């Protein structure tokens, strides 16, 4: 069971699925706001199904729907923001992949093995293992004691760009855009608006991620991502960071159950 079905959680689910761990259910909110929508299984909440790199996830309306999804070789996505299915389904492994920088209520009693991603968790207290999510030398490191590095608030560098490549909402309101993921963008281009305020690109590149038009956003919320490398294929494939985190989770599972 994976709490969250965004970009990083999806990379983990795909890595586990590829390792033949196929009974996967992901818990999501009723209105997820993924930026990298083309590689996020949470889109199944909106569209009933989502395929990432040939692996399909389907929205299920109750626990038993997961059994049907698994029989078809698919990943189940359940709307369950409070994690009520944890007590009902009693998973062997519970993974908190919300990347919320805080603990939303995960405990070591949620499953025989509880794994959490990033800051906000302490191994041995909140979970059995914490996975380091900060880019750099320790990305993907499994911690069995202590916590991950604190959130720096600075996006990872791509071709030397950090904050410049991230698009954020200037105010509270409805996000409007006619742009599509995969569009080539130039510095100064208007990407969208939030009420009367415009969101303008600071660099050239490809629009790798963009939240759904019509979404209600808060001030400062990440609404898009420009990749200066300009590679269209990167818009529809799992990132190196998500793959690394998926590999770390797989290692932690194998280490726990093959002792």
C-alpha angles and dihedrals in degrees: 000000000000122000104217132022102211128120099295094039089051092052089053093047092050092049091051092044090052089053089056095256092134107162096088127151122181124203119217144171122256092252112029117188104209117174097195090050097163091064100037124096090204086082085078086074088066101031102028091238140037132187123205120182091339096311116115128210123191132197114245124195098208140017094264090058088070090066091058091047091050092049087058093048093252134130118245123229116196126188100233113135093171095050094237091152090068093076093040100047099032098209122211089224128026118194122190104206099158092116087211095144087235138067110261092195106299115154136180088249093066092087143342086266121031120184125184131191125227135333122348096059134083119207111234091025110050099013143357095251138015122205117215110236101177112111114247140062095334099044108138095013114149114229118199093179130033131008139294121262115287119263109270094196089225118112118234116273119258115183088340096307123116121153091012093069096053120086116211135185112257093208146352115293147078117323113229126185143149092202124111132210106264096038116136109240133199129203109273095027115136108238098184147311138253105206103306097343122094128218111218130192116245096193142030118257146093123306098245096172139017132167120238115285112248093036119143106238137188127225111281095014114146107248102166148009128216117202111206091201089074096213112152092201091063089067093065103034133077113263125243089249094055091046091051092051090047091053091050092051091049091051092050091051094048092046092052098046101037099058 
